[in-house]
Amino acid sequence: MGFSKEWDERYVANSHMSIWPWSDLVSYVMRYARPDSPAYRVLELGCGMGANIPFFKHLNVDYHAVDGSPTAVSMLNERYPDLVGNILLADFTKNIPIEGSFDLVVDRAALTHNNSEDIRRTIVMIRNLLKSGGKFIGIDWFSIDHSDYKLGEQAEDRYTKRKIVEGQFADTGRVHFSDKQHLIDLFSGFSVDNLEHKILRREIPQNNHVFASWNLSAVKVD
């Protein structure tokens, strides 16, 4: 499996063009993995259109990113010439082509567009890239309590859906949803030190739509 061409198509169509740092990611980094020096190395998986880059540049860290969209990577290299060579085009479920180790790896709803096997394999690679005691922060890993878990059809496993044609996941390829135990199982070799279940129910219009996702912080266990 791996990177879905649907995401590159979304960017070409000027859709899903988030450009502001995600508030939950900012909060988690500052609470659970606050950088302490310019040598602090951060890797972002699935940086998309670079919403979180201004935040990490403000922190003056050594920022790196991997994304599977040629459109996104090309636009970011043009926008941030100082990061050319640090933002790489690759399918991070197969290979993360960056040398050295990292203090922090972050993901905001990028890994969640893969099936369970791809996610598990990527988490193993993440663990190998982290320094001893290094942190992983995942934001908005979709929950099985999300209304859209009922849409589309089951893909390779019961947590992964495909062919969703309506709602926020329309035409975005595979979407992975988790429950608590599944998340804990995925993060073998880590100690999950913080896990929050975020549930937002739409009241107006009153259609009972629920956005549900997990935020987590995990520490590499040696």
C-alpha positions in Angstrom: 0.0 0.0 0.0 1.6 3.2 1.1 1.1 6.8 -0.1 -2.2 7.4 -1.8 -2.2 9.3 -5.1 -5.5 10.8 -4.0 -3.7 13.1 -1.6 -1.5 14.6 -4.4 -4.7 15.0 -6.4 -6.3 16.9 -3.5 -3.3 19.3 -3.4 -3.3 19.8 -7.2 -7.0 20.6 -6.9 -6.2 23.2 -4.1 -8.0 21.1 -1.5 -6.9 20.2 2.1 -4.5 23.1 1.9 -4.0 23.6 5.7 -1.4 26.3 6.3 -1.8 27.2 10.0 -0.1 25.1 12.8 -2.5 22.6 14.4 -3.2 23.8 17.9 -3.2 20.3 19.5 0.2 19.6 18.0 1.6 22.9 19.4 0.1 22.1 22.8 1.5 18.5 22.9 5.0 19.5 21.8 5.2 22.2 24.4 3.8 20.0 27.1 5.4 16.7 26.4 8.5 17.3 24.2 9.6 20.9 24.6 12.8 21.5 22.5 15.8 22.6 24.6 18.4 23.6 21.9 18.9 24.4 18.2 20.4 20.9 17.9 17.0 19.4 18.8 16.0 17.3 15.8 12.4 17.0 14.7 11.0 14.8 12.0 7.4 15.3 10.7 5.7 12.6 8.8 3.2 13.7 6.1 3.9 17.5 6.4 1.4 18.2 3.6 1.3 21.9 2.8 3.6 22.7 5.7 1.0 23.9 8.3 3.4 23.1 11.2 6.6 24.4 9.7 6.2 28.0 11.0 5.8 26.6 14.5 9.0 24.5 14.4 10.9 27.3 12.7 9.9 29.6 15.6 11.3 27.0 18.0 14.6 27.1 16.1 14.9 23.3 15.9 16.6 21.2 13.2 13.4 20.4 11.3 13.0 17.6 8.7 10.0 16.2 7.0 8.9 13.4 4.6 5.8 13.5 2.4 4.6 11.4 -0.5 3.1 14.3 -2.5 5.4 15.7 -5.3 3.1 18.8 -5.4 3.4 19.4 -1.7 7.2 18.9 -1.5 7.8 21.1 -4.6 5.7 23.9 -3.2 7.4 23.7 0.3 10.9 23.7 -1.2 10.0 26.9 -3.1 8.4 28.5 0.0 11.2 27.5 2.4 14.5 27.5 0.5 16.4 27.2 3.7 14.8 23.8 4.2 15.7 22.4 0.8 17.2 19.0 1.5 15.3 18.7 4.7 11.9 18.2 3.2 12.0 14.9 1.2 9.7 13.2 -1.2 9.2 9.6 -0.1 6.6 7.0 1.0 7.3 6.9 4.7 5.5 3.6 5.1 8.3 2.0 3.0 11.4 4.1 3.7 12.3 7.1 5.7 15.5 8.2 3.8 17.0 10.5 6.5 20.3 9.8 8.3 20.9 10.4 12.0 18.6 10.1 14.9 15.8 12.3 16.2 14.6 13.7 19.5 11.0 13.9 18.3 8.8 12.5 15.5 5.4 14.1 15.0 2.4 13.1 12.9 -0.8 15.0 12.4 -3.3 12.6 10.8 -0.9 11.4 8.1 -0.2 7.8 9.2 -4.0 7.5 9.7 -4.4 7.3 5.9 -2.8 3.8 5.7 -3.9 0.3 6.8 -2.8 -1.3 10.1 0.1 -3.2 8.6 1.6 -0.1 7.0 1.2 1.8 10.2 2.8 -0.9 12.3 5.8 -1.1 9.9 6.2 2.7 10.0 6.1 2.8 13.8 9.0 0.3 13.8 11.0 2.6 11.5 10.1 5.6 13.7 11.4 3.7 16.8 14.7 3.0 15.0 15.1 6.7 14.2 14.5 8.0 17.7 17.2 8.6 20.2 17.0 6.8 23.6 14.1 8.4 25.4 12.9 10.1 22.2 9.3 11.0 21.8 6.5 10.4 19.3 3.5 12.7 19.2 0.5 11.7 17.1 -2.4 14.2 16.7 -5.9 13.3 15.4 -5.6 9.6 14.9 -9.2 9.0 14.0 -11.3 7.0 16.4 -13.9 4.2 15.6 -16.3 6.6 17.4 -16.1 9.0 14.4 -19.3 9.1 12.5 -17.4 8.5 9.2 -16.2 5.1 10.4 -19.6 3.8 9.2 -18.9 5.1 5.6 -17.2 3.4 2.7 -16.1 -0.2 2.8 -13.6 -2.3 4.8 -10.2 -2.4 3.3 -7.4 -4.8 4.5 -8.5 -4.9 8.1 -11.5 -3.8 10.2 -9.9 -0.6 11.3 -9.2 0.6 7.7 -11.9 2.0 5.3 -11.7 2.9 1.7 -14.0 4.3 -1.1 -15.5 7.0 1.2 -17.3 9.4 -1.1 -18.8 11.9 1.3 -17.8 13.9 4.4 -14.3 15.0 5.4 -12.6 11.9 4.0 -14.2 12.0 0.5 -11.7 10.9 -2.2 -8.7 10.7 0.2 -8.1 6.9 -0.2 -7.7 4.8 2.8 -8.7 6.0 6.3 -7.6 4.2 9.5 -9.7 4.4 12.7 -8.5 3.1 16.1 -9.8 2.1 19.5 -7.7 2.4 22.7 -6.4 -1.2 22.7 -5.5 -1.1 19.0 -3.4 2.0 19.5 -1.6 0.5 22.5 -0.9 -2.6 20.4 0.4 -0.6 17.5 3.0 1.1 19.7 5.0 -1.9 20.7 8.4 -0.8 21.9 7.0 2.5 23.2 5.5 3.6 26.5 2.4 5.6 25.8 2.6 8.3 28.5 -0.4 10.4 27.4 -3.5 9.4 25.5 -6.6 11.6 25.0 -9.9 10.8 23.2 -11.3 13.9 21.6 -15.0 13.8 20.8 -16.8 16.7 19.2 -20.6 16.4 18.5 -22.1 18.8 16.0 -25.1 20.6 17.5 -26.0 23.0 14.7 -27.0 21.8 12.3 -28.3 19.0 14.6 -27.3 16.0 12.5 -25.6 14.0 15.3 -22.3 14.0 13.4 -19.3 13.2 15.7 -15.7 14.0 15.0 -13.7 11.6 17.2 -9.9 11.2 17.3 -7.0 10.3 19.6 -4.0 12.5 20.6 -1.0 10.6 22.0 2.5 11.0 23.3 4.8 8.0 23.5 8.3 7.4 24.6 10.8 5.0 23.0 11.5 2.1 25.4 15.1 0.7 25.1 
